[in-house]
Amino acid sequence: MLISIANAQMRKKRLSVCSIFFLVLFITKSLAAIDIVYEGKTQLVQKEGFFIDFPRGFVVTENGYVIVCDGRAGDFKISDGEGKIVGVFGRRGYGPDEFVNPWLHDYKNGKLLISDTSTKKLYIYSIDKDLNFQQIKQTIVTSVLDGRLMDEKEKVLIARLPITDKNADKAYVLFAIDINNDSRDYLLPYELQLGENVKPVDFKKINSQ
């Protein structure tokens, strides 16, 4: 009986090792298709009125502008490809175009994806060629870790801490939000992220205590 159990455990370990090997092989092949090309560097000017105190993400637009999120100032500082200051958007606060604890996650096709962990809000802003910002989407999302714009599907992919939404049956760490109607497609539950034989934290029990 003990030998059978030991054999079963060994087979289980072999399957786990094979799964990891194929996953690493798949990732390696995927990465091999990515070309990283050095195009130069930019030195951002730090001076009064444009001091980046606490950077929380940056993007480079197709026009070569560098947009840096300053989490402590609650704004977004913009410079050109040569590091020259061209503008600042937003400020710290709770009003329109104001942010308390912002993060800059993504830029695609003239749109910025921003989250504010203090107000639990997710924003999409459009930017025109004159660097005018216009809010086009705002919704509530808690504990965002990162996000990506999926313009081809008109959705936003969100990675976050394991929290159970009211309309979800369990905690999910990865889901997509429809930009048009706010519907959510839940993709990766928390227990699958942990791995085999790992018991997830019971957040409902913790919150009720």
N, C-alpha and C positions, 0 to 999 in steps of 0.2 A: 504493500500500500504506500509506504514512504517512498519507494523507488518510483512508483507511478506519479506521485505528486511532484517529486524532484524532476522527473523527465518533463512533465507538463510545464513546470516553471522554467526549465531550460529552453523549451520550445517557445515559450512566451517571450523570453529575453532575446532569443534569436530573431523573432519577428519584429520586436521593438528595434533591435540594432539594424535590421534590414530596412525598416521604415525610415529610420533616421538617415541611413546611407542614401536611399533613394531621394529623400527630401533635400539633403545636402547636394546631391548630384543635380537635381532639378534646379536648385537655386544657383549653383555654379554655372550651369548652362545658360540660365537666364541672365546672369550678370555678365557672361562672356559676350552677350549681344549688345551691351551698353558701351558706347564710346564716350570717354571723358576727354575733352579737349581744353587745354589751357588757353584762355583768350586774353589774359592780362590781369592787372590788379588795380584797385582804386583805393586811395587813401582818403578817408572821410575826415573833413575838417571839424575839429572840436573847438567850439568857442561859445561865448555867452549867447544864449538864445538858441543854440544848436548843440548842446552837450548831451550825448547819448549816455544816460545814466545807467539804464538797466535794459539792454537789448533782449527782446523776446521775439526773434524771428525777423528775417529780411527777405525781400524778393527783388529781382531785377526785371524791369519791364522790357518789352520788345524795342522800346526807344532808348534803352540804356540807362534809365533812371533807377537809382537804388533807393528802396523804401525800407526803412528800419523802424520796427516797433519799439518804442521806449516804454516799458511797462511801468516804470516809476512816475514818469511825467504824464502818462496816459495819452500820448500823442504818437504821430508817425512822421518821422523826419525824412526828407527827400533831398537827394543830391543827384547831380548828373554823373556821367561816366568818368569825369575827371575829378570828382570829389567836391565840386562846387555846390554850395547850398542853394537850393531852388525853392524850398518851401517847407512848411510844417502843417500837418492836418490834425485836427482834433485837439482835445485838452482833457485834463482830469476833471471828472464830474459825473453827474447823473442826467444831464440834459441831452438834447439832440446833438449828435456828433461829439459826444463826450464819453470817456471811458475811465473806469476805475482800475481795472487790473487786466489790461488787454494782452492778447497774443496774436501774432500774425502767422497764419498757417499756410496760405497758398495764394498764388496769382495765376490766372489763366484767362486769355481772351479779354483783357481789359477789366477783369473783376478781381477783387480782393476778398479773401475769406478771413474773418476776424472773430475771435471769441473774447468774452469778458467773464472771467471766472467769478468775479464778485457779484455781478448782476445776473449771472447764469444765462447770458444772451449770446446768440450766434448771429453775425452780420455778414451780408454780402454787399460790397460797395463796388460801383462802377467808377472807372477813371477815364476821362477823355484825354486827348492829346495836350490840352492846356493844364492838365493836372487838377481838374475839378472833380471832387468826390461827390457821388450821389448814392445814398442808401437805396438799395432795391429789394432787400430782404432782411427781416428780423424775426427770430424765433427763439424759444426757450430751450436750451440744452444744458444739462448740469454736468460738471466735472469733465469737460472736454480735455483730452490729452493732445490730440492732433486731428487734422481734417484735410480733405482734398476735394477740390471742385471737380465734378464729373459733368462737364457741359454737354457732352454728347448724349447723356441720359437725363439731363436737367435735374441732377441730384447732387447731394453733398455726402461724401463718405466720412464718417465720424468714428474715431477711436476714443474711448473714454474709460473712466473707472467703472467697476461693476455695480451699477445701480439699476433697480427694477422700475421701469416706467409703469404708469397706471394701466396702459393697454397691452402690457407684455406679461407673459407667464413666468418669466425668470429674468435674472440679471444678464445683460448682454454688454460685451465690451467693444463690439463693432456693429454698426448699422448705417443705413443710408436714409437720408431725408429727401423727399421730393420737394423741389424748390417751389412748385406751383401750388400744392395743396397740403404741405406739411405731413403727409403720410410717411410712415417709417417702415423700412424693410429690415428686420432684425436678422443679422448674419452669423455672428459668432457668440454663442453663450459662454458665460464665465467659466463653467466647469470644463469645457473643452480646451480652453486656454491653459488650464492648470496642468493637464496631462492625466495619464492613467492612474487610478487608485489614489487620487488626491481629493480630499473632501473640501468642497468650497465653503467659504465663510457664509454663515446664515445672517445676512444683513438685516432681514426683517426682525429677527430675534434681538439683534444688537440695538436696533432703533427703538424697539419697544421697551427696553430696559431703562 
